[in-house]
């Protein structure tokens, strides 16, 4: 059983460095303003969560993820319509 003294107002364990939200398990009216405030105070690294890479830079995306530079590298695959 978890020690109640370590739980925050959402029931997340404050002893960890990372809290998680599972399948929208939050109250948006409370959660979103809290994320904004954390970001403004430099405590929520939004810019490290997701980064976009062209497909040609797949190896760079993998390297950035492995080195903790980005949490979710997203590849963009360009498609071109072939006109006849």
N, C-alpha and C positions, 0 to 999 in steps of 0.2 A: 504494500500500500504506500502511496506517495505521501510525503510529509507536507501537510497543508501550509506550513509557514513559507514554503518556497513557491507557491502558486500565485500567479498574478490575477488580475480581474477577469481574464478569459480562461483561467484554469491552466495556462501554460506554465511549464516548469522554468522558473527564472534562473536556475543553475546552468542551463544550457545556453550556448551561444546563438542558437537558431530555433525559433518556434515555427511550427508549420500549421497551415490551415488545410483541412482535408475537405475536398468537394464543397467549398463554399461555406464551411462551418464558421461563419462570422456574422456579425450584425453590421451591414454596410454603413449605416448612419454613425456608428462608433468607429469601425475599423478603418474606413477610408480617411477620415480626418486625422486619425492617429498616425497612419502611414505618411500622410502629408507633413505632419508636424515632425515626425522622425526624420524625414527627408530634409526638411528645412534646417534641422539641427545637425545634419551630417551623420545621422545614426542609421540611415536606411540607404544602402548603396544601390539605388535604382539603376544607375548606369552600368553596374556590373552584372545585373541579372540577365539581361538579354542584349545580344549584339547580332547584327546582320552581316553576312558575308556572301559575296557572289560564289556560285558553285565552284568556280575555278580556284577559290581559296579554301577549299575543304580542309587541307592539311593545316593551314593557319588557324582555322576555327577549332579543330581538334586540339592543337597545341595550346590555344588560349584557354580552352576548357580544362585541359589537364593541369595547367599552371595556375588555375584559379583566377584568371583574369576576367572570365565571364562564366556565369552559371549555365545559361541556355544559349549556345551559339546556334543561330538560325541561318540555314543556307537558302539563298534565293536562286532559283533556277529560272533563267530567262527562256522564254519560249517565243519563237517567231513563226508567224503564219507564212506558209509558202503559197504564193499566188501563182496560178498557172496562166 
